[in-house]
Amino acid sequence: MLLQIICSLLAWLLVVLSLFKIRQVTVSGLTYVKKLHQVPCSGCVYFTGDYRLKCTVNPYIALSEDAINCRDFEAIVESEKIPNVVSAQCNCSRIKSKML
């Protein structure tokens, strides 16, 4: 009888500790994700978007936690954005209609 009480208490203790650990890991994971969302690289003029050379000024810290307070960050101005040249000059639908 005493052994059953001890085993059930240990089982409940294990469940409570597991739930506490799951909550702790979730909170720390969310904190880390919030920190990574502060990385400004995608809005910088030096960000290339290419996986081989992510940033032309600081390629080693691009898209990492070290880039959060990057001293070389310059925001992209809307007038400086390069338009999608391929879609602007593509006449694919006209060419197909002429061929038919």
N, C-alpha and C positions, 0 to 999 in steps of 0.2 A: 504494500500500500504506500509506504513512504517512498519507495523507488519510483512508483508511477507519478507521484507528485513532483519529485525532483526532475524526472525526465520531461514532464509537461512544462514545468517552469523553464527548463533549459531550452526546450523547443520554442516557447514563446519569446524567450530572450533572444534567441537566434533570429527569429522573424523580425522583432523590433530593431535589432542591430542592422539587419539587412536593409530594412526600409530606411533607416537613418542614413546608411551609407549611400543608398541610391539617391536620396534627396541631396546629400552633400555633393555627390558627383554631378548631379544635374545642375545645381546652383553654380558650381565652379565652371562647368562647361558653358553655361549661359553667360557668365561673366567674361569668359575668354572670347566667346563669339561677339559679344558687344564691343570688346576691345578691338577685335579684328575689323569690325565695321567702321572703325575710325581711321583706317588706312586710306589716305587720300589719293593714292596712285592713279586710279582710273580717271580722276578729274584733272590730271596734270598734263601740261603741254609736252613734257618729255616722255610720257608713257607711250610705248609703241604698240602694246597689245600683242606683240609677238612673244611666244614662249622662249625663244632663244635669247632675245635681248629685250627685257621688259622695260627697262628705263635706260635712256642714253647717258644720263648724268651719274646715277647711282645704281648700277645694275645688280649689285650684291645685296642691297637692302630693299629693293623694290618688292612690293606686295608682302612685306613682313612687318612684324611689330616695330622694328627699328625705323620704319618709314613713317610712323605716325607723326613725328615732329620733324619732318624732313625740311632742312633749311633751303633747299633748292626748289621747293614746290611752287609752281606757278599755275594758277587756275586757267582752264581753257575758257576763252571768251567765245561767245556764240559766233561772232563774225570770223574767227580764225578756224573754225571747224571746216574740214575738207569735205565737200559733198561727195556722195557716192557717185563717182564718175561713171562707173559701169552702167548703173541703172539710168543715169541721166542721158547717156548717149546710145543706149541700146535700142536698135530698131528691129528687134527680132520678129515681132508680130507683123510688121510691114513686109519684111523679107519673105516670111512664110506665105503671106497672102498673095504676093507677086508670083511666087513659085507655083502656086496652085492654079 
